[in-house]
């Protein structure tokens, strides 16, 4: 990291209770407060980028009508899971997200709103890796089921 990036940043108007919660989360997860705040900023930016891609400019900052699934270590999602939802699904902050072999491209495209801040997304060959990647923000690894 270059010297200008190491320089402290002071931000006025931070809600003290939110900062304390972030600090507690940093301690619980063995990360620095800077790492936690950076992750939170990435998530916020990804959310607003995703919103601006799918809604008109006048509605840009209104939250979309989605079901949010968040904070899970490992999750496998089937075609039936996606079809049971009456709204698109936002997957967020999941360590390993796997889509079952029975998920067709059209179901994935219509039911998955975004995949944000995930360590690994595992997909079957029934899905196009590029189409899945279009819905990913801050995903560390996207791979087919049989790739290692």
PLY file of the C-alpha trace (Angstrom):
ply
format ascii 1.0
element vertex 148
property float x
property float y
property float z
element edge 147
property int vertex1
property int vertex2
end_header
0.00 0.00 0.00
1.41 3.42 -0.90
1.99 6.11 1.71
-0.99 8.33 0.72
-3.33 5.33 1.22
-1.97 4.71 4.76
-2.69 8.25 5.87
-5.51 8.49 8.45
-8.90 9.69 7.25
-11.11 11.72 9.53
-14.86 11.67 8.89
-17.20 13.99 10.78
-20.75 13.08 11.66
-20.28 9.33 12.17
-22.97 7.87 14.43
-21.04 6.72 17.52
-23.28 3.70 18.13
-22.74 2.49 14.54
-18.98 2.95 14.92
-19.02 1.01 18.21
-20.96 -1.83 16.53
-18.43 -1.90 13.67
-15.57 -1.94 16.19
-17.20 -4.84 18.06
-17.63 -6.71 14.76
-13.97 -6.11 13.93
-12.87 -7.59 17.26
-15.21 -10.58 16.91
-13.95 -11.39 13.40
-10.27 -10.69 13.98
-10.17 -7.82 11.50
-9.22 -4.18 11.83
-11.81 -1.43 12.00
-10.46 -0.22 8.65
-11.16 -3.60 7.03
-14.71 -3.64 8.40
-15.42 -0.07 7.26
-13.94 -0.81 3.80
-16.21 -3.85 3.47
-19.23 -1.77 4.52
-18.38 0.91 1.95
-17.96 -1.73 -0.79
-21.35 -3.16 0.07
-23.00 0.26 0.01
-21.44 1.14 -3.35
-22.37 -2.25 -4.84
-25.94 -1.85 -3.62
-26.37 1.58 -5.20
-24.66 0.46 -8.43
-27.07 -2.46 -8.59
-30.05 -0.23 -7.90
-29.05 2.28 -10.59
-28.76 -0.51 -13.16
-32.32 -1.69 -12.69
-34.46 1.33 -11.87
-35.07 4.74 -13.38
-33.00 7.70 -12.20
-35.84 9.24 -10.19
-36.16 5.97 -8.23
-32.40 5.42 -7.91
-32.24 5.65 -4.14
-35.42 3.77 -3.29
-34.65 0.22 -2.17
-35.75 -2.37 -4.74
-38.52 -4.83 -3.98
-36.29 -7.84 -3.28
-35.91 -10.62 -0.76
-32.55 -10.30 1.00
-30.63 -13.38 2.12
-27.55 -12.41 4.12
-24.93 -13.45 6.67
-24.71 -17.19 5.98
-21.50 -19.23 5.84
-22.69 -21.78 3.27
-25.92 -21.94 1.26
-27.12 -24.19 -1.57
-30.03 -22.86 -3.64
-32.25 -24.99 -5.90
-34.67 -24.15 -8.69
-37.54 -24.77 -6.26
-36.04 -22.36 -3.72
-35.85 -19.58 -6.32
-39.30 -20.26 -7.75
-40.88 -20.21 -4.28
-39.96 -16.52 -3.94
-42.41 -14.01 -5.41
-39.69 -11.34 -5.60
-36.10 -11.35 -6.94
-33.48 -12.40 -4.39
-30.43 -10.42 -3.25
-27.71 -12.73 -1.87
-25.34 -10.76 0.35
-22.39 -11.54 2.60
-22.39 -15.32 2.08
-19.08 -17.16 2.30
-19.97 -20.00 -0.12
-23.07 -19.72 -2.29
-23.86 -22.74 -4.48
-26.59 -23.10 -7.10
-27.94 -26.62 -7.69
-27.66 -28.47 -10.98
-31.42 -28.07 -11.55
-31.31 -24.24 -11.78
-31.90 -23.22 -15.42
-30.56 -19.97 -16.85
-33.99 -18.34 -17.22
-34.89 -18.99 -13.58
-31.51 -17.68 -12.42
-31.82 -14.56 -14.59
-35.34 -13.71 -13.44
-35.02 -14.62 -9.76
-31.49 -13.55 -8.78
-31.29 -9.79 -8.35
-27.64 -9.49 -7.22
-24.91 -11.49 -5.48
-22.88 -9.13 -3.30
-19.80 -9.61 -1.08
-19.44 -13.39 -1.31
-16.20 -15.33 -0.99
-17.18 -18.05 -3.45
-20.07 -18.67 -5.85
-20.31 -22.19 -7.27
-22.55 -22.80 -10.28
-23.56 -25.79 -12.41
-22.76 -25.99 -16.12
-26.45 -25.22 -16.79
-25.60 -21.57 -16.06
-23.47 -19.22 -18.14
-20.53 -18.02 -16.09
-20.67 -14.62 -17.81
-24.41 -14.20 -17.15
-23.84 -15.07 -13.49
-20.86 -12.69 -13.32
-23.09 -9.82 -14.48
-25.03 -10.19 -11.22
-21.92 -10.39 -8.99
-20.39 -7.51 -7.03
-17.33 -8.03 -4.83
-17.31 -11.82 -5.30
-13.85 -13.29 -4.71
-14.29 -16.51 -6.71
-16.84 -17.66 -9.32
-16.43 -21.21 -10.56
-18.20 -24.21 -12.03
-19.00 -27.08 -9.65
-16.21 -29.34 -10.93
-13.47 -26.66 -11.08
-10.93 -26.48 -8.26
0 1
1 2
2 3
3 4
4 5
5 6
6 7
7 8
8 9
9 10
10 11
11 12
12 13
13 14
14 15
15 16
16 17
17 18
18 19
19 20
20 21
21 22
22 23
23 24
24 25
25 26
26 27
27 28
28 29
29 30
30 31
31 32
32 33
33 34
34 35
35 36
36 37
37 38
38 39
39 40
40 41
41 42
42 43
43 44
44 45
45 46
46 47
47 48
48 49
49 50
50 51
51 52
52 53
53 54
54 55
55 56
56 57
57 58
58 59
59 60
60 61
61 62
62 63
63 64
64 65
65 66
66 67
67 68
68 69
69 70
70 71
71 72
72 73
73 74
74 75
75 76
76 77
77 78
78 79
79 80
80 81
81 82
82 83
83 84
84 85
85 86
86 87
87 88
88 89
89 90
90 91
91 92
92 93
93 94
94 95
95 96
96 97
97 98
98 99
99 100
100 101
101 102
102 103
103 104
104 105
105 106
106 107
107 108
108 109
109 110
110 111
111 112
112 113
113 114
114 115
115 116
116 117
117 118
118 119
119 120
120 121
121 122
122 123
123 124
124 125
125 126
126 127
127 128
128 129
129 130
130 131
131 132
132 133
133 134
134 135
135 136
136 137
137 138
138 139
139 140
140 141
141 142
142 143
143 144
144 145
145 146
146 147
